[in-house]
Amino acid sequence: MLAKLGVTPMEIGISLVSALEDKDMYMADILDIDTDKFIAQIRQAYTDALKLGVEREIMTLEVTEYLLAKAERDAKALEAYTLSSQKGAGK
């Protein structure tokens, strides 16, 4: 929708040389972060939170969607097992 209006995404950044907090000065080498590593940590935190939510049945949107999909898969597997058992018993 935004592309139709000519709005395109762009990356904006800032080169931080130093930061001052109270009487403490932090230089760029202390403030610099590895963005790929940081994004990987955020993804891992999301995965861990989802696992915890599923384990403890904490009903968030993501956990509910996961549990419903799992219930559907389990139901289909049970149906397939039941049908194959009935066919085997009929022979």
C-alpha positions as CSV (number, residue, x, y, z in Angstrom):
1,M,0.0,0.0,0.0
2,L,2.8,2.5,0.9
3,A,4.7,1.6,-2.3
4,K,1.7,2.8,-4.4
5,L,2.1,6.1,-2.6
6,G,5.8,6.2,-3.4
7,V,6.9,5.6,0.2
8,T,9.9,3.2,0.3
9,P,11.8,1.9,3.3
10,M,15.2,3.3,4.1
11,E,17.9,2.7,6.7
12,I,18.8,5.5,9.0
13,G,21.7,5.4,11.3
14,I,23.8,7.5,13.6
15,S,27.5,7.5,14.3
16,L,27.8,7.8,18.0
17,V,31.2,9.2,19.1
18,S,30.5,9.4,22.8
19,A,27.7,9.7,25.3
20,L,27.6,11.5,28.6
21,E,25.5,10.3,31.6
22,D,25.7,12.3,34.8
23,K,29.5,12.6,35.1
24,D,30.3,9.4,33.1
25,M,31.5,9.6,29.5
26,Y,31.2,6.5,27.3
27,M,33.2,6.3,24.1
28,A,32.1,4.7,20.9
29,D,34.0,1.5,21.4
30,I,32.0,0.8,24.6
31,L,28.7,1.7,23.0
32,D,29.2,-0.2,19.7
33,I,27.0,-3.3,19.4
34,D,27.1,-6.2,16.9
35,T,23.7,-5.8,15.3
36,D,23.6,-9.4,13.9
37,K,24.4,-10.8,17.3
38,F,21.9,-8.5,18.9
39,I,19.1,-9.6,16.5
40,A,20.0,-13.2,17.1
41,Q,19.7,-12.7,20.8
42,I,16.3,-11.1,20.4
43,R,15.2,-14.0,18.2
44,Q,16.4,-16.5,20.8
45,A,14.6,-14.6,23.6
46,Y,11.4,-14.7,21.6
47,T,11.8,-18.5,21.1
48,D,12.5,-19.0,24.8
49,A,9.5,-16.9,25.8
50,L,7.3,-18.9,23.4
51,K,8.6,-22.2,24.8
52,L,7.9,-21.0,28.3
53,G,4.4,-19.8,27.4
54,V,3.6,-23.2,25.8
55,E,5.0,-25.1,28.7
56,R,3.1,-23.1,31.3
57,E,0.0,-22.5,29.0
58,I,0.3,-18.8,29.3
59,M,-2.4,-17.7,26.9
60,T,-1.0,-15.1,24.6
61,L,-1.9,-14.8,20.9
62,E,1.3,-16.5,19.8
63,V,1.0,-19.4,22.4
64,T,-2.7,-19.9,21.5
65,E,-1.9,-20.0,17.8
66,Y,0.8,-22.6,18.4
67,L,-1.3,-24.7,20.7
68,L,-4.3,-24.7,18.2
69,A,-2.0,-25.7,15.4
70,K,-0.5,-28.5,17.5
71,A,-4.0,-29.7,18.5
72,E,-5.0,-29.8,14.8
73,R,-1.9,-31.8,13.9
74,D,-2.5,-34.2,16.8
75,A,-6.2,-34.6,15.7
76,K,-5.2,-35.4,12.1
77,A,-2.6,-37.9,13.3
78,L,-5.1,-39.6,15.5
79,E,-7.6,-39.7,12.7
80,A,-5.1,-41.3,10.4
81,Y,-4.1,-43.8,13.0
82,T,-7.8,-44.7,13.7
83,L,-8.6,-45.1,10.0
84,S,-5.5,-47.3,9.4
85,S,-6.4,-49.4,12.5
86,Q,-10.0,-49.9,11.2
87,K,-8.7,-50.9,7.8
88,G,-6.3,-53.4,9.4
89,A,-9.1,-54.9,11.6
90,G,-11.4,-55.3,8.7
91,K,-9.0,-57.6,6.8
